[in-house]
Amino acid sequence: MALCKIYILKIKDVSKILKILNCIFQVNKYQILRFLISGLIATFINFLVFNSFYLIFKNIIFASLLGYSTGLLSSFVFAKIWVFRDNSQKKIIKSFFIFCLIYFLGGLEMSLVIIFLSRLIDNYKIAWLIGAFIGALNNYLGSKYFLFKK
């Protein structure tokens, strides 16, 4: 019987989390849409740079690092100018460092969620999707409420 109570408590917690996420989405839906679009564009830039440098230099490590760095930089520019419309006069280097820290934590969270879920469920694709959602949520909320707060 105790296991049933714990399970019901978890369902109630998930329900509360979903209600909070729905509220955040309803209030910020256009900003979230811009965040997702800018993420897709940054990912495309990452791939384009990665692919180009891999074809030229045949060095996958160099191409990966350069592609990722370029994608991260373009993501920062989109976030500052288009997604969060930040006109503050904060030092750009400090802001970029904080942005990188937020995204590093998001990547770490994503990896941990994937590792944890892949042990619970036998579907690495679903584990990846949930991990990616958690990472993206971290990146959005961290950027909105910590870096580009108004």
C-alpha positions in Angstrom: 0.0 0.0 0.0 2.9 2.4 0.8 4.2 2.0 -2.8 0.8 3.1 -4.1 0.9 6.3 -2.0 4.4 7.1 -3.3 3.3 6.5 -6.9 0.3 8.8 -6.5 2.4 11.5 -4.9 4.7 11.4 -7.9 1.8 11.7 -10.3 0.6 14.8 -8.3 4.1 16.3 -8.5 4.3 15.7 -12.2 0.8 17.3 -12.6 2.0 20.4 -10.7 5.1 20.6 -12.8 3.1 20.4 -16.0 0.7 23.1 -14.8 3.7 25.4 -14.0 5.2 24.7 -17.4 1.9 25.4 -19.1 1.6 28.7 -17.3 5.2 29.7 -18.4 4.4 28.7 -22.0 1.1 30.6 -22.1 2.8 33.8 -20.9 5.9 33.5 -23.0 4.8 31.5 -26.0 6.2 33.9 -28.7 9.5 34.2 -26.8 9.7 30.4 -26.5 8.9 30.0 -30.2 11.8 32.5 -31.0 14.0 30.5 -28.6 13.3 27.3 -30.5 13.7 28.8 -33.9 17.0 30.4 -32.9 18.1 27.1 -31.5 17.4 25.4 -34.8 19.3 28.1 -36.7 22.3 27.8 -34.3 22.2 24.1 -34.8 22.2 24.5 -38.5 25.2 26.9 -38.3 27.0 24.4 -36.0 26.5 21.6 -38.6 27.4 23.8 -41.5 30.7 24.9 -39.9 31.4 21.4 -38.7 30.8 19.9 -42.1 32.8 22.5 -44.0 35.8 22.3 -41.7 35.7 18.5 -41.6 35.7 18.4 -45.4 38.6 20.8 -45.6 40.9 19.6 -42.8 39.7 16.0 -42.2 40.0 16.5 -38.5 36.8 15.6 -36.6 37.9 17.1 -33.3 38.8 20.4 -34.7 35.7 20.5 -36.9 33.5 19.6 -33.9 35.0 22.2 -31.6 34.8 24.9 -34.2 31.2 24.0 -35.2 30.0 23.9 -31.6 31.7 27.1 -30.7 30.2 28.9 -33.7 26.8 27.5 -32.9 27.1 28.6 -29.3 28.2 32.1 -30.3 25.3 32.4 -32.8 22.9 31.1 -30.2 24.1 33.8 -27.8 23.7 36.5 -30.4 20.2 35.4 -31.2 19.2 35.1 -27.5 20.5 38.6 -26.7 19.1 40.4 -29.7 16.1 38.5 -30.9 14.7 36.1 -28.2 15.1 38.2 -25.1 15.7 41.6 -26.7 18.3 42.5 -24.2 19.5 46.1 -24.7 21.4 46.3 -21.4 25.0 47.6 -21.3 26.3 44.5 -19.5 29.8 43.5 -20.5 29.5 41.2 -23.4 32.4 38.9 -22.4 30.9 38.4 -18.9 27.4 37.8 -20.4 28.8 35.2 -22.9 30.7 33.4 -20.1 27.5 33.2 -18.0 25.6 32.0 -21.1 28.2 29.3 -21.7 27.9 28.2 -18.0 24.1 28.0 -18.3 24.4 25.9 -21.5 27.1 23.7 -19.9 24.8 23.0 -17.0 22.0 22.3 -19.5 24.2 19.8 -21.4 25.2 18.1 -18.1 21.6 17.9 -17.0 20.6 16.4 -20.4 23.4 13.8 -20.2 22.5 12.8 -16.7 18.8 12.5 -17.6 19.6 10.4 -20.6 21.9 8.1 -18.6 19.3 7.7 -15.8 16.3 7.2 -18.1 18.2 4.7 -20.4 18.6 2.5 -17.3 14.9 2.7 -16.4 13.4 2.4 -19.9 14.6 0.4 -22.8 14.4 3.2 -25.4 17.4 5.5 -25.9 15.5 7.7 -28.3 12.8 8.6 -25.7 15.5 9.0 -23.1 17.3 11.5 -25.4 14.1 13.4 -26.2 13.3 13.8 -22.5 16.9 14.8 -21.7 16.9 17.3 -24.6 13.7 18.8 -23.2 15.2 19.2 -19.7 18.4 20.7 -21.2 16.5 23.1 -23.4 14.2 24.1 -20.4 17.3 24.8 -18.3 18.8 26.9 -21.1 15.6 28.9 -21.6 14.9 29.5 -17.9 18.5 30.2 -17.1 18.8 32.7 -19.9 15.4 34.3 -19.2 15.6 34.6 -15.4 19.3 34.7 -14.7 21.2 36.2 -17.7 18.7 38.4 -19.6 16.4 39.3 -16.7 14.7 42.7 -17.0 
